[in-house]
Amino acid sequence: MKTMEVKVGNVIIGGDNPIVVQTMCNTHTSDVEASVAQCIRLAKAGAQMIRLTVPSLAQIEDLRAIRNRLRDKGIEVPLMADVHFSSEIAIAAASVVEKVRINPGNFHKDHEKAKEQFKKLVEVCKENGTAIRIGLNHGSLGDRITNLYGNTPLAMKEAVMEWLKMCVENDFYNVVVSLKASNTFVMVEAYRLLAKEMEESGVVFPLHLGVTEAGNGDGGRIKSAVGISALLSEGIGNTIRVSLTEDPENEIPVAQYLADRYDHKIHSSMVSLTLEGKKAIATYDAPTRERLLLDFSCDFGKRLLDKELDEVELIGCEDAEYLVDELMQAARRKFYRPEYIACPGCGRTMYNLEGTFEEVKRRTAHLKGMVIAVMGCIVNGPGEMADADWGYVGEGNGKVSIYKGKSPVLRHVPETEAIDRLLELIEKAED
């Protein structure tokens, strides 16, 4: 899909340019030393853009200091401010970094005021050559849109189109757009709907792809590869971020693999494929286990999502049955274990997210088919875990909120007790 070109510092997204790999710091932006150090590592690992959270106006000067320190060291990787619940922060950040991410669902609670503030943001971006990402997430659509269209891929597309029309009305085209979800089917359908409508309108903005809150380990990699590759294989997508609940450096090789594959720099390592009706049987000669895992996910994820296939079999691999189960779960065709929604963490996270997530997974592994979320903070947590049966959400100051569905059932639970309390609630509900 041919899109417009968007300039973000020294990087061009869209048009005939290669797919751009990006990631996000999980340091606190107020910790300038740690953030600069992590940005240096991420740039060396291959990140072409780096995002940092800006939770308050107080972090604007920290953001400026991080950018200046990096530029003084000769690191020109463009920086992006990630902003939620404050149009004023977005406007302030637009004169500091090369790109600002805003979420239409929480840019401003009043839609008319949001349009006024967006116009101000655009003016600052024009003055400074700053790009904008209209970054919608499935769990933060807002009541106005969900009342009109439900909590659906269609609602996601309609919400984003409103904002893209505002960009056109303000004669501002330095814009990238995303519609992320932790559910791969929802994510893929939303992007397909948006791509179709943009093409029909004649104004096609570049697309940022990602499966949000994908989790960690094999499951997070497979889930991300399924959703992102399904779209890249159709020519949809210009920049990608693989969201893992791990060190953000670990995201880069997975994203780079996807970029290289769909920029036609590498090919699948599959050596044989047999089709028996709607069952595929495949053999691979991959150099590493991770390469096998990613090739397998890209080769068959889309076909499973679109129900072209019902079964896959992997031959000659030690943990073939497990990898098939993980792929089927990522494509939402079979649930052999709980479905986990876990954010990658960022500067808003105030507890040991990675360690807690691993412990929650260990203690809930028997709850087949249940959807459990482990979220870093209350800013995005409750919204982004919209599909979860149960949620563990960090409040900060050593406290946790526990959710059943979209409703908090316990607040201010000490971290040391929170997993026990979550299990008690689940067990009581299951009785």
Secondary structure, DSSP 8 states (H G I E B T S, - for coil): ----EEEETTEEEETT---EEEEE--S-TT-HHHHHHHHHHHHHHT-SEEEEE--STTHHHHHHHHHHHHHHTT----EEEE--S-HHHHHHHTTTSSEEEE-TTTS-SSHHHHHHHHHHHHHHHHHHT-EEEEEEEGGG--HHHHHHH-SSHHHHHHHHHHHHHHHHHTT---EEEEEEBSSHHHHHHHHHHHHHHHHHHT----BEE-BTTB-SHHHHHHHHHHHHHHHHTTT--SEE----SS-GGGHHHHHHHHHHHHTTSS---EEEEEEETTEEEEEE--SSHHHHHHHHHHHHHHHHHTTS-SEEEEES-TTHHHHHHHHHHHTTS--SS-EEEE----TT--S-HHHHHHHHHHHHTT-TT-EEEEES-TTTHHHHTTT-SEEEEEEETTEEEEEETTEEEEEEEEHHHHHHHHHHHHHHHH-
